[in-house]
Amino acid sequence: MSKTNNPSSLRQQLETTLDFISRAALGHDIGHCVHFANKAEAELRCAIDALAAVKKQERDDLIAVFNQHIETSGLDDDCLVTVLECREALKHAAELREAK
């Protein structure tokens, strides 16, 4: 199973999982059903792990861009900011990240 976190790889993992589930459902004997059910479970676990890694990377990227935005705007720990300013900064950080 590939550990890359690209959409086509994740799509392939999910398609493989669904294929194994279909084969398990159409199994002619218990051994066949159990075999493909186990394979489907393993594929699904890999897909869930890949999604978690993507989510973590996206969060880390957003935090990094947000921190960069704070540094370039001249804010420090002595500054008080409003929730609106935080929202605007996060929105700007997300826009910068998408522009990459």
Secondary structure, 3 states (H helix, E strand, C coil): CCCCCCHHHHHHHHHHHHHHHHHHHCCCCHHHHHHHHHHHHHHHHHHHHHHHHHHHHHHHHHHHHHHHHHHHHCCCCCCCCCHHHHHHHHHHHHHHHHHC
